[in-house]
């Protein structure tokens, strides 16, 4: 299902524009600006870099039950599957 990575990619792009960093859009933050500056949850986040664990399911290992056949997504697919441009 490409809608999941589409929404994640759109959220990362929106955070890059609004916060200056690709803060993980799959988490709740009391203070997004502080979290973006801290860098722990900036994509790829520390858990992904250190343990290859992606909470957003954007990066999956081949043995993951949720891995699909498609490994690419186009800009148009991101826009169409994530509800359009809102930036």
Secondary structure, DSSP 4 states (H G I P E B T S, - for coil): -HHHHHHHHHHHHHHHHHHSS-B-TTS--S-HHHHHHH-TTBSSPHHHHHH---TTSSS--TT-TT--S-----HHHHHHHTTS---
